[in-house]
C-alpha cells in the first residue's frame, strides 16, 4: 500500500474513549475518503484516491454493526475522486451533493441519487 492508503476501518468506542479497528476490510486500499452515515449503522464511503494514486470514483456502503459489506448490485461511479468537503443530503430530490477538489477555484459539484442507499427505518 502506498500513499498512506489503507483497507481498514476504525470505529470509535465511546465507552472506552478509543478507536477500534473492526474486522471488516475495504475492497481495496484508499486514502482521503469521505464517510457519510446513511441510516442505522450503515456508512457510505467514497472519494479519495486508490493506493496507485488514481481517483476513487465509486462508492461503497458498509454495515458497521454486523461488520459486513452491504450487497449493492450497481457500482455507481461519480466524477472527481478528490472529495475533501463533507457531502450534503438534499431530501427534496433524494440526492447526496458532493464537492470534488481542494476547496479552491477548481472545486466541482456533483450529486449521487440515494434512493437505494438511505435507510429510512
N, C-alpha and C positions, 0 to 999 in steps of 0.2 A: 504494500500500500504506500502510495506516495502522496505528497502534498497535504499530509495530515488527514487523509481520508480514512474513515473507519466504517465498519459494518455493525457496530454495537449500538445498543440503545440503553440509556440510563433513565431510571425513574427515581424521582425524589421521594424519600420516605420521611414524612413529617414527624412521625413518632420518634424516630431515631436521629433526625436532623442530619441526614446524609443521602448521597446519591448511591444508587444500587444498580449495577449492570444486570439487566434481565437476560434470560436465556435466548430470547428472540434475536435474530440477526437480520439486518437489512439484506436485500437481494444482492447488492453489490456495494463496495465501499464508496462513500460520498463524503463531502465536506461542505460547509457553508450552506446547509439546507434550512428550510423553514418547516416548522411543525405547527399544525393548526388543529385544535380539537374539533371533531365532527360529531360529537354526541356520545354519551356513555363513556366508555374508556377507550374509544377509538380515536386515533390521531392520523391526520393526513400529513405525509412528509413529501416535500417536493422542492425543486430548485437546487441551487448549489452546483457543485462540479463533481465529476466522477474522478476516480483515482488517476486516470490518464490526463486529467485537465480538461476534458471535453465537458460541455454544458450538460447538466442533468435536466432533460426536458420532458420528464414524465413524473407522475405522482403515484404514490402507493399508500394504501390505508392499512394500518396495523391495529390490532386489538390488544391493548396493553394489559388487560385483565387476564385473559386466557393466554397471553403471550404467543399469539399466532397471527399469521398474515391473513387478513380478510381476503377471501377469494373475489377479486374484482376481475371479471372476464375481459373487459375492454382496457387496453393500455392507452390511457388518454395522454396525449402529449400537449405541450404548450410552447410558445416561443420564449426564448430567453435562456434561463438557467440561472443567471446571477440574480437571485431574488434575496435581498437583504432586508427589506422592509416588511413588516407584518401585513398579511393579506386582510381584506375587509369583506365580510359576508354581507350580501345585499338580499334580504328576504323578499323584496319586491320582484326581483327577477330570478331568484333562487340560484345565485351565482357567487363565486368567490373571486373577487378582484385582486389581482396581484400586480406588483410593480417591479419590473426587472431592471437591474442596473445598480449603480452605486449612489443614487440619490442626487446625481448631477444633471446636467442638461441632456444627457443621453438616456435618461430614465424613460422606459416604455411601460405601457399599461396593457393588460390583457385580462381575460376572465375565463373561468372554468365553470361549466354547468355542474351544479352539485346535487341534482335530483337523486342520483344513486348513492351519493356519499353521506349526506347529512342524516343522522339518526334522529328521528322525531319522537322518540319514546320517552 
